[in-house]
Amino acid sequence: MEKIRFITKIKNAYKMLKNEGFGPLFYKIQRFSYHKTKAFIRKIFPYEGKRLREAANNYVKSDGSLPSLSIIIPILGHHDMTQFCINKIIEHHKQEIEILVVDNGNDFIAEPIPLKSNVHLKVVHPEEGNIGVYPVFDYGIRHTEGEIILFMHNDLILNENGFDILLKYVFAKNKDFGLVGFVGSDEINENGGRGWGTTSNLEKKTYTYKDKTWTGPPAELFGSKFDGLTNAVFIDACSMAIRRSTWEKIGFRKDFPISSHSHDRLTCMQVLEAGQRIAVLGVACDHMDGQTRFYPIDKKYPNAYQIWCEKNNIPKVFKNDGSVDWDWTMRYEAKRLFLKEWRDEKKFIPRRV
């Protein structure tokens, strides 16, 4: 991913003024100024994240009780990336942890790496075959025991030593938190986008595993870099930690597309509607976006997108060569359903904190 060129920004601003007037421009200037000021203050007083980590460690030392944690990783291919992701989780965790890999391809075998006694790693293959991404939330919760469930993409690389203690501490000390993620925004706009408020602690590191190399994008590409805790309304699907009690309250939506598109938006709005809060926790990590795409070249995988779309009579999106692009077909349908419910019917978005 590359930064948008200045000349492109000018052209986009001109189009916006021509089509929408000055209202959106003034809003963007106001939000831009707000976040720049916030980032400046954080640079002057860069201790919030450090104090949060010290408080979490002191809480554990004083025998403070923390909720149990399960991590669920849906995969389809990209086995080296998955194994590296697992390795980093095991390297940086401190307390007992359950890791459940939901293999939609039915061909991943975890490498025989030494496991500590407090690591419980399991790879499962859904009986239905390729169940998609959003259904893994429901499937995973039914096959784990943690009070806090962290859904992770297999292209999210954790670098935070003791990330599990920090995450569980945030939930323990904030009883009204229903959802916490490592990348998120303090606003969601009328089109379901993150607007100007994205915060993360992405590190832009380069990783090599076996014969593959990956480099994560910088946090500044999407918004602000921050290692503390930020109120939010939108958590990116790459990392979503939810209370089991919250999930049981909001429920799984069987009528929603099974893809990796917009289910994060849906879950965030459900949590807020249930009266609980959302936050971004600045865990040091990197997200190699695009690695988890659920549309592999290998034809042995069943095309779950196509099956779902045809079953539900979804309007097709075509490629330039005339073939159907099932990934974009699913993407458009997921966004259409989300906006129809939360913007047009419930008037729940746009929203910000």
Summary of the structure (lengths in Angstrom):
residues: 353
radius of gyration: 20.4
end to end distance: 27.8
largest distance: 63.9
contacts: 1117
relative contact order: 0.14
helix: 38%
strand: 22%
